[in-house]
Amino acid sequence: MLSKNNYFIKVFGIAALAVSIISAGGCKKSFLNPPVQGALPAVQLYTTATGAAQGINGIYANLGAWAQTAFPALAIESMGGDEVQKGSTPGDSPNMGVYHNFTQTGAESGFDDTFWNGQYASISLCNQAIDSIPKISMDASLKARYVAEAKFVRAYNYFRLARAYGDVPLRLHYPKTAADFNLARTARAQVYAQVEQDLTDAAAVLPQTYSGLDIGRATKGAALALHAKVAMYQAKWSNVLTYTNAVIAEGTYSLFPDFEKSFREANENNPEEIFEIQNANTQSNSAASTSQYSQVQGVAPTYGWGFNIPTHALVAAFEPGDPRLNGTILFAGGTSAEGDAIPALGNGHVDSMYNYKSYVPFSDPILNGNPGAGQDVRVIRYADVLLMNAEAANETGNTTLALSSLELVRARARGGNTAVLPKVTTTDQATLRLAIWHERQVELAMESDRFFDVIRQGRGAALFGNRGFKTGKNELQPIPTSEIVLSGGLLKQNPGY
């Protein structure tokens, strides 16, 4: 198995290369497994329709990289919540734990800086495509779709940056001069405005569905759903309602009947999945994926590293009898629905719980030394859209719609067992708001939304204060110290750090 230290060396080399070339990441879909291109500069790659296809494919492939889905992303986007803790042993990658205790400073090498650089590496790939593809002589509709796909991914990257750091440098073109590389921070509101413009542009062009080998690309529904999420973080409730209603009206998406099984590889890209990062593999392409999303959260030490594990607070959040508890958490000493015996504590096993949503059966092939490398990463699910719709409807006074959308999620969860998860019937706006927030907590648990939900709800000190959360500081992550140094002081640190 590839060691953690060796993997860091490997991935940093790949990340540096990806800024200037399109890497050939692997997944089961052909558009996510482009042939190796060598070190082709963007000016050479984007001259033909074939080059455009290879460039867009590389953008998708890069989404599964270490910086996007593994330690850096989990530290920045998950560790602050009350649903997770570091896991593993105290001496194993201790810097992961500082994000849970709110003692991070921005100098944690391999975490803040790697997440930050990973997002900008992806943005760079997108900017190359957006700048270059319109100049290529090729089918006009395909050209427009490729640009729309790049805009969707760029919006996703900037959303992640602005949500985590607040004001961030906004670069919309591939740098041509030294000055283009060193930009000051742009106000978060302006960054969000650009994200929304990119998503508006994308939704106007992207198709509702794909077929065959194109399944997994960004769709119109994905652009609308992400737009709703961006609007939600700005409390633009009428917009959230508009975009979620549009996704629902499409009729493309539906809740998968079995909550637990919806996260298994066999059911990837099911009708509930609006957008997911494609890491999957098949017999014909079994060695492609190098994703470590599942490995870092897997059962340690037999099938993973045991990080980003659930907390007892999350267990307590589930209502009595809620089937989602056992579809979200793997308990030590228990057995997965797929028949794997989860080792009990002792004999090197130190974690009492694991993230079931990132789990793959132990019988899965170990690809490139990485257990679970075939597991896709769910980014936006239809359940999230329904809960955003419920929250927006409640905030705009449409209680009937709010209760209806909320009930769809709860009905799927109870699975026909009327003895659990009773219908929510309150028409009091404040009470219903809390019920919707609670539903988001248990439905979307372990999916890297909890910390940011609590922050936008203004409850950071109340729920995280016992771990050191400070109002006016810990709503945002620190700007990486290395980036401030590289900017010559042009980048300014967030308050309190």
C-alpha positions as CSV (number, residue, x, y, z in Angstrom):
1,M,0.0,0.0,0.0
2,L,1.3,3.5,-0.8
3,S,2.4,5.2,2.3
4,K,1.0,8.6,3.4
5,N,4.3,10.3,3.1
6,N,5.1,8.9,-0.3
7,Y,1.6,9.9,-1.5
8,F,2.2,13.5,-0.4
9,I,5.4,13.5,-2.5
10,K,3.5,12.0,-5.5
11,V,0.5,14.3,-5.3
12,F,2.4,17.5,-4.9
13,G,4.3,16.7,-8.1
14,I,1.0,16.1,-9.9
15,A,-0.6,19.2,-8.5
16,A,2.3,21.4,-9.7
17,L,2.1,19.8,-13.2
18,A,-1.7,20.2,-13.4
19,V,-1.5,24.0,-13.3
20,S,0.1,24.1,-16.8
21,I,-1.0,20.9,-18.4
22,I,-4.1,18.7,-18.4
23,S,-3.5,15.6,-16.3
24,A,-5.0,12.3,-17.3
25,G,-6.9,11.2,-14.2
26,G,-8.8,8.0,-14.2
27,C,-12.4,7.0,-13.9
28,K,-14.8,4.5,-15.5
29,K,-16.3,7.0,-18.0
30,S,-14.1,7.6,-21.1
31,F,-14.4,11.3,-20.8
32,L,-12.8,11.0,-17.3
33,N,-10.0,8.8,-18.5
34,P,-8.3,10.7,-21.4
35,P,-5.2,9.3,-22.9
36,V,-1.9,10.6,-21.5
37,Q,-1.0,13.8,-23.3
38,G,2.5,14.3,-22.1
39,A,3.4,17.9,-21.1
40,L,1.3,19.8,-23.6
41,P,1.1,23.5,-22.9
42,A,-2.4,25.0,-23.1
43,V,-1.6,26.9,-26.3
44,Q,-0.9,23.6,-28.1
45,L,-3.7,21.6,-26.5
46,Y,-6.5,24.0,-27.4
47,T,-6.1,24.1,-31.1
48,T,-8.5,21.3,-32.2
49,A,-11.8,19.8,-31.2
50,T,-9.9,16.8,-30.0
51,G,-7.7,19.0,-27.8
52,A,-10.8,20.7,-26.4
53,A,-12.3,17.4,-25.4
54,Q,-9.0,16.3,-23.8
55,G,-8.8,19.6,-21.8
56,I,-12.4,19.4,-20.5
57,N,-11.9,15.7,-19.6
58,G,-8.8,16.7,-17.6
59,I,-10.8,19.3,-15.7
60,Y,-13.2,16.6,-14.5
61,A,-10.4,14.1,-13.7
62,N,-8.7,16.7,-11.5
63,L,-11.8,17.0,-9.3
64,G,-10.9,13.7,-7.6
65,A,-7.4,14.8,-6.7
66,W,-6.0,14.7,-3.1
67,A,-6.5,18.5,-2.6
68,Q,-10.1,18.3,-3.7
69,T,-11.4,15.3,-1.8
70,A,-9.0,14.0,0.8
71,F,-7.1,15.4,3.8
72,P,-7.1,19.1,2.8
73,A,-10.8,19.2,1.8
74,L,-11.9,17.3,4.9
75,A,-9.8,19.5,7.2
76,I,-11.2,22.8,5.7
77,E,-14.8,21.7,5.0
78,S,-15.6,19.0,7.5
79,M,-13.4,19.1,10.7
80,G,-15.1,22.2,12.2
81,G,-18.5,20.6,12.5
82,D,-19.9,18.9,15.5
83,E,-20.6,15.7,13.5
84,V,-16.9,14.7,13.1
85,Q,-13.6,14.4,14.9
86,K,-10.1,13.7,13.7
87,G,-10.0,9.9,14.3
88,S,-7.0,7.6,14.2
89,T,-4.3,8.0,16.9
90,P,-3.4,11.3,18.5
91,G,0.0,11.3,16.9
92,D,-1.2,10.4,13.4
93,S,-1.4,13.6,11.3
94,P,-2.2,15.8,14.3
95,N,-2.6,18.9,12.1
96,M,-5.9,17.5,11.0
97,G,-7.2,17.9,14.5
98,V,-6.4,21.6,14.9
99,Y,-9.3,22.3,12.5
100,H,-11.6,20.5,14.9
101,N,-10.3,22.5,17.9
102,F,-10.1,25.8,16.1
103,T,-6.4,26.3,16.7
104,Q,-5.4,26.4,13.1
105,T,-3.1,29.4,12.1
106,G,-2.8,29.1,8.4
107,A,0.7,27.6,8.7
108,E,-0.4,24.0,8.7
109,S,1.5,22.7,5.6
110,G,-0.4,20.2,3.5
111,F,-3.8,21.4,4.6
112,D,-4.9,25.1,4.1
113,D,-2.2,25.7,1.5
114,T,-3.0,22.5,-0.4
115,F,-6.7,23.0,-0.4
116,W,-6.2,26.6,-1.5
117,N,-3.7,25.7,-4.3
118,G,-5.9,22.8,-5.3
119,Q,-8.9,25.0,-6.0
120,Y,-6.8,27.5,-7.9
121,A,-5.1,24.7,-9.9
122,S,-8.6,23.6,-11.0
123,I,-9.6,27.2,-11.7
124,S,-6.5,27.6,-13.9
125,L,-7.5,24.6,-15.9
126,C,-11.0,26.0,-16.3
127,N,-9.7,29.5,-17.3
128,Q,-7.5,27.9,-20.0
129,A,-10.5,26.2,-21.4
130,I,-12.8,29.2,-21.2
131,D,-10.2,31.5,-22.8
132,S,-9.1,29.1,-25.5
133,I,-12.0,26.9,-26.7
134,P,-14.0,29.8,-28.3
135,K,-11.2,30.3,-30.7
136,I,-11.2,26.7,-32.0
137,S,-12.9,25.9,-35.3
138,M,-15.3,23.1,-34.2
139,D,-19.0,22.2,-33.8
140,A,-20.6,25.3,-32.3
141,S,-22.9,23.5,-29.9
142,L,-20.2,21.3,-28.6
143,K,-17.9,24.3,-28.2
144,A,-20.6,26.1,-26.2
145,R,-21.2,23.0,-24.0
146,Y,-17.5,22.6,-23.2
147,V,-17.2,26.3,-22.1
148,A,-20.3,25.8,-20.0
149,E,-18.9,22.7,-18.3
150,A,-15.7,24.7,-17.5
151,K,-17.7,27.5,-16.1
152,F,-19.6,25.1,-13.9
153,V,-16.4,23.7,-12.4
154,R,-14.9,27.1,-12.0
155,A,-18.0,28.2,-10.1
156,Y,-17.8,25.1,-7.9
157,N,-14.2,25.9,-7.0
158,Y,-14.8,29.6,-6.3
159,F,-17.8,28.7,-4.2
160,R,-15.7,26.4,-2.1
161,L,-13.0,29.1,-1.7
162,A,-15.4,31.9,-0.8
163,R,-17.4,29.8,1.6
164,A,-14.2,28.8,3.5
165,Y,-12.1,32.0,3.3
166,G,-14.4,34.9,2.6
167,D,-12.7,37.3,0.3
168,V,-10.3,35.6,-2.2
169,P,-8.4,36.6,-5.3
170,L,-10.7,36.4,-8.3
171,R,-8.9,35.4,-11.5
172,L,-11.1,34.9,-14.6
173,H,-8.4,34.5,-17.3
174,Y,-5.3,32.4,-17.6
175,P,-2.3,34.6,-16.4
176,K,-0.2,36.1,-19.1
177,T,2.1,38.4,-17.1
178,A,3.8,38.2,-13.7
179,A,1.3,40.8,-12.4
180,D,-1.6,38.5,-13.4
181,F,-0.3,35.9,-10.9
182,N,-0.4,38.2,-7.8
183,L,-3.9,39.5,-7.1
184,A,-5.3,41.1,-4.0
185,R,-8.4,39.5,-2.4
186,T,-11.8,40.3,-4.0
187,A,-14.8,40.8,-1.8
188,R,-16.8,37.7,-1.1
189,A,-20.0,39.3,-2.5
190,Q,-18.2,40.0,-5.8
191,V,-16.8,36.4,-5.9
192,Y,-20.3,35.0,-5.3
193,A,-21.7,37.3,-8.0
194,Q,-19.2,35.8,-10.5
195,V,-20.1,32.3,-9.3
196,E,-23.7,33.1,-10.0
197,Q,-23.0,34.5,-13.4
198,D,-21.0,31.4,-14.3
199,L,-23.8,29.2,-13.2
200,T,-26.4,31.3,-15.1
201,D,-24.3,30.9,-18.2
202,A,-23.8,27.2,-17.7
203,A,-27.5,26.5,-17.0
204,A,-28.5,28.2,-20.3
205,V,-26.3,25.8,-22.3
206,L,-25.9,22.5,-20.5
207,P,-28.3,19.6,-21.3
208,Q,-30.7,18.1,-18.8
209,T,-29.2,14.7,-19.2
210,Y,-26.4,12.7,-20.9
211,S,-26.3,9.2,-22.2
212,G,-23.6,6.5,-22.5
213,L,-20.1,7.5,-21.8
214,D,-21.0,11.2,-21.1
215,I,-23.0,10.4,-18.0
216,G,-21.5,12.2,-15.1
217,R,-20.8,15.5,-16.8
218,A,-22.3,18.7,-15.4
219,T,-25.9,19.2,-16.3
220,K,-28.4,22.1,-16.3
221,G,-29.8,20.7,-13.1
222,A,-26.4,20.7,-11.5
223,A,-25.9,24.3,-12.4
224,L,-29.3,25.3,-11.0
225,A,-28.8,23.2,-7.8
226,L,-25.4,24.7,-7.1
227,H,-26.8,28.2,-7.9
228,A,-29.5,27.6,-5.3
229,K,-26.8,26.6,-2.7
230,V,-24.8,29.8,-3.5
231,A,-27.9,31.8,-3.0
232,M,-28.7,30.1,0.2
233,Y,-25.4,31.1,1.7
234,Q,-26.3,34.7,1.0
235,A,-29.9,34.3,2.4
236,K,-31.4,35.2,-1.0
237,W,-34.4,33.1,-0.3
238,S,-36.5,34.0,-3.3
239,N,-33.7,33.0,-5.6
240,V,-33.2,29.7,-3.7
241,L,-36.9,29.0,-4.2
242,T,-36.7,29.8,-7.9
243,Y,-33.7,27.6,-8.6
244,T,-34.8,24.6,-6.5
245,N,-38.3,24.8,-8.0
246,A,-36.7,24.7,-11.5
247,V,-34.7,21.6,-10.6
248,I,-37.8,19.9,-9.2
249,A,-39.9,20.9,-12.2
250,E,-37.4,19.3,-14.6
251,G,-38.6,15.9,-13.4
252,T,-35.1,14.5,-14.0
253,Y,-34.3,13.7,-10.4
254,S,-35.9,11.6,-7.7
255,L,-35.0,10.2,-4.3
256,F,-33.3,6.8,-4.4
257,P,-35.6,4.4,-2.4
258,D,-32.8,3.0,-0.2
259,F,-30.8,5.7,1.6
260,E,-27.8,3.5,2.5
261,K,-27.6,1.8,-0.9
262,S,-27.7,5.1,-2.7
263,F,-24.1,5.7,-1.6
264,R,-22.7,2.4,-2.9
265,E,-20.7,2.1,-6.1
266,A,-23.3,0.0,-7.8
267,N,-25.8,2.9,-7.6
268,E,-23.5,5.8,-8.6
269,N,-25.1,8.3,-10.9
270,N,-28.6,7.2,-9.8
271,P,-31.5,9.7,-10.2
272,E,-30.8,11.3,-6.8
273,E,-27.3,12.3,-7.7
274,I,-27.3,15.7,-9.4
275,F,-23.5,16.0,-9.5
276,E,-20.9,13.7,-8.2
277,I,-17.1,13.5,-8.7
278,Q,-16.5,10.5,-10.9
279,N,-14.0,8.1,-9.4
280,A,-15.7,4.8,-10.4
281,N,-14.1,1.9,-12.1
282,T,-15.1,-1.1,-14.1
283,Q,-13.3,-4.3,-15.3
284,S,-12.4,-2.5,-18.5
285,N,-10.9,0.4,-16.6
286,S,-10.0,-1.1,-13.2
287,A,-6.6,0.6,-12.7
288,A,-7.5,4.2,-13.5
289,S,-8.6,5.8,-10.2
290,T,-6.2,7.1,-7.6
291,S,-8.8,8.7,-5.4
292,Q,-8.1,8.5,-1.7
293,Y,-11.5,10.0,-0.5
294,S,-12.6,6.6,0.8
295,Q,-9.2,5.4,2.0
296,V,-8.5,8.2,4.4
297,Q,-11.9,7.6,6.0
298,G,-11.9,3.8,5.8
299,V,-11.7,1.3,8.6
300,A,-8.2,1.5,10.1
301,P,-5.8,-0.2,9.8
302,T,-7.3,-2.9,7.7
303,Y,-8.9,-0.9,4.9
304,G,-8.1,2.7,5.5
305,W,-6.7,5.4,7.8
306,G,-9.7,6.1,10.1
307,F,-9.9,9.9,9.8
308,N,-12.9,12.2,9.7
309,I,-15.0,9.9,11.9
310,P,-18.5,10.5,13.3
311,T,-19.1,11.8,16.9
312,H,-21.5,10.7,19.6
313,A,-23.2,14.1,19.1
314,L,-24.1,13.0,15.6
315,V,-25.4,9.7,16.8
316,A,-27.6,11.5,19.3
317,A,-29.0,13.8,16.6
318,F,-30.9,11.1,14.9
319,E,-34.5,10.6,16.0
320,P,-35.4,7.2,17.5
321,G,-35.6,4.5,14.8
322,D,-34.3,6.7,12.0
323,P,-32.9,4.2,9.5
324,R,-30.4,6.9,8.3
325,L,-28.3,6.4,11.5
326,N,-27.2,2.9,10.3
327,G,-26.9,4.2,6.8
328,T,-24.6,7.0,7.8
329,I,-22.4,5.4,10.5
330,L,-20.4,2.2,10.6
331,F,-20.0,1.0,14.2
332,A,-17.0,-0.9,15.4
333,G,-17.9,-4.5,16.2
334,G,-20.9,-4.4,13.8
335,T,-21.5,-5.6,10.3
336,S,-22.1,-3.5,7.2
337,A,-25.2,-4.2,5.2
338,E,-22.9,-5.6,2.6
339,G,-21.7,-8.2,5.0
340,D,-18.3,-6.9,6.1
341,A,-17.4,-7.4,9.8
342,I,-16.2,-4.1,11.2
343,P,-13.4,-4.8,13.7
344,A,-14.1,-4.1,17.3
345,L,-11.9,-1.7,19.3
346,G,-8.5,-3.2,20.2
347,N,-5.7,-4.9,18.3
348,G,-4.7,-1.7,16.5
349,H,-8.3,-0.6,15.9
350,V,-8.8,2.7,17.7
351,D,-11.9,4.2,16.1
352,S,-15.4,3.3,17.4
353,M,-17.2,4.7,14.3
354,Y,-16.6,5.4,10.6
355,N,-18.2,7.3,7.8
356,Y,-20.6,4.8,6.1
357,K,-21.2,7.2,3.1
358,S,-17.6,6.9,2.0
359,Y,-17.4,3.1,2.6
360,V,-16.8,0.5,-0.1
361,P,-17.0,-3.3,0.6
362,F,-13.7,-4.9,1.6
363,S,-14.0,-7.2,-1.4
364,D,-13.5,-4.2,-3.8
365,P,-10.3,-4.2,-5.8
366,I,-7.5,-2.0,-4.3
367,L,-6.6,0.3,-7.1
368,N,-3.1,1.8,-7.2
369,G,-2.6,0.9,-3.6
370,N,-5.7,2.9,-2.6
371,P,-8.6,1.0,-1.0
372,G,-11.9,2.4,-2.1
373,A,-10.5,4.4,-5.0
374,G,-13.6,3.6,-7.1
375,Q,-16.0,5.4,-4.8
376,D,-17.5,8.6,-6.3
377,V,-17.9,11.7,-4.2
378,R,-21.4,13.0,-4.0
379,V,-21.4,16.8,-4.4
380,I,-25.1,17.7,-4.7
381,R,-28.0,15.3,-4.1
382,Y,-31.7,15.8,-4.8
383,A,-32.4,15.5,-1.1
384,D,-30.3,18.6,-0.6
385,V,-32.4,20.4,-3.2
386,L,-35.6,19.4,-1.5
387,L,-34.3,20.7,1.9
388,M,-33.1,24.0,0.4
389,N,-36.6,24.3,-1.2
390,A,-38.2,23.6,2.1
391,E,-36.1,26.2,3.9
392,A,-36.6,28.8,1.2
393,A,-40.3,28.2,1.2
394,N,-40.5,28.6,5.0
395,E,-38.4,31.8,4.9
396,T,-40.7,33.3,2.2
397,G,-43.9,32.3,4.0
398,N,-45.0,29.3,1.9
399,T,-45.5,26.9,4.8
400,T,-47.4,24.4,2.7
401,L,-44.6,23.9,0.2
402,A,-42.0,23.8,3.0
403,L,-43.8,21.0,4.8
404,S,-44.3,19.1,1.5
405,S,-40.7,19.2,0.5
406,L,-39.5,18.3,4.0
407,E,-41.9,15.3,4.1
408,L,-40.5,13.9,0.8
409,V,-37.1,13.6,2.5
410,R,-38.5,12.1,5.7
411,A,-40.8,9.7,3.9
412,R,-37.9,8.2,1.9
413,A,-35.9,8.0,5.2
414,R,-38.6,6.1,7.1
415,G,-39.0,3.6,4.2
416,G,-42.6,2.8,4.8
417,N,-42.2,2.3,8.6
418,T,-44.9,4.6,9.9
419,A,-43.7,4.0,13.5
420,V,-40.7,6.3,13.0
421,L,-40.1,9.8,11.8
422,P,-43.6,11.3,12.1
423,K,-44.7,14.0,9.7
424,V,-43.7,17.5,10.7
425,T,-46.9,19.5,10.9
426,T,-46.0,22.8,12.6
427,T,-46.9,26.0,10.8
428,D,-44.9,28.2,13.1
429,Q,-42.1,29.6,11.0
430,A,-39.4,29.5,13.8
431,T,-40.3,26.0,14.9
432,L,-40.4,24.8,11.3
433,R,-37.0,26.4,10.6
434,L,-35.4,24.4,13.4
435,A,-37.0,21.2,12.1
436,I,-35.6,21.8,8.6
437,W,-32.2,22.6,10.0
438,H,-32.3,19.4,12.0
439,E,-33.3,17.4,8.9
440,R,-30.3,18.9,7.0
441,Q,-28.1,17.8,9.9
442,V,-29.1,14.1,9.7
443,E,-29.8,13.8,6.0
444,L,-26.6,15.4,4.9
445,A,-24.4,14.2,7.7
446,M,-20.7,13.4,6.9
447,E,-21.1,15.3,3.5
448,S,-19.1,18.4,4.5
449,D,-22.0,20.8,4.9
450,R,-22.6,20.8,8.6
451,F,-20.0,23.4,9.7
452,F,-21.0,25.8,7.0
453,D,-24.7,25.3,7.7
454,V,-24.2,26.2,11.3
455,I,-22.2,29.3,10.4
456,R,-24.8,30.6,8.0
457,Q,-27.4,30.0,10.7
458,G,-25.5,32.2,13.1
459,R,-25.1,29.3,15.7
460,G,-21.3,28.9,15.6
461,A,-20.7,30.0,19.2
462,A,-23.7,28.1,20.6
463,L,-22.8,24.8,19.0
464,F,-19.0,24.9,18.6
465,G,-18.0,27.3,21.5
466,N,-17.1,24.4,23.7
467,R,-14.3,23.5,21.3
468,G,-12.8,27.0,21.2
469,F,-14.9,28.6,18.4
470,K,-14.6,32.4,18.6
471,T,-17.2,34.6,17.0
472,G,-15.7,37.0,14.5
473,K,-12.8,34.7,13.8
474,N,-13.6,31.1,13.2
475,E,-16.4,31.6,10.7
476,L,-13.6,31.8,8.2
477,Q,-10.4,29.8,7.7
478,P,-7.1,31.6,7.9
479,I,-5.5,32.5,4.6
480,P,-2.5,30.2,4.1
481,T,0.6,31.8,5.5
482,S,2.7,30.6,2.5
483,E,0.3,32.4,0.2
484,I,0.6,35.7,2.1
485,V,4.4,35.4,1.9
486,L,4.4,34.5,-1.8
487,S,2.2,37.6,-2.4
488,G,4.7,39.9,-0.8
489,G,2.1,40.9,1.7
490,L,-0.6,41.8,-0.9
491,L,-2.9,39.1,0.6
492,K,-4.1,40.2,4.1
493,Q,-4.9,37.6,6.8
494,N,-8.5,37.1,8.1
495,P,-9.4,38.8,11.4
496,G,-8.2,37.1,14.6
497,Y,-5.4,34.9,13.0
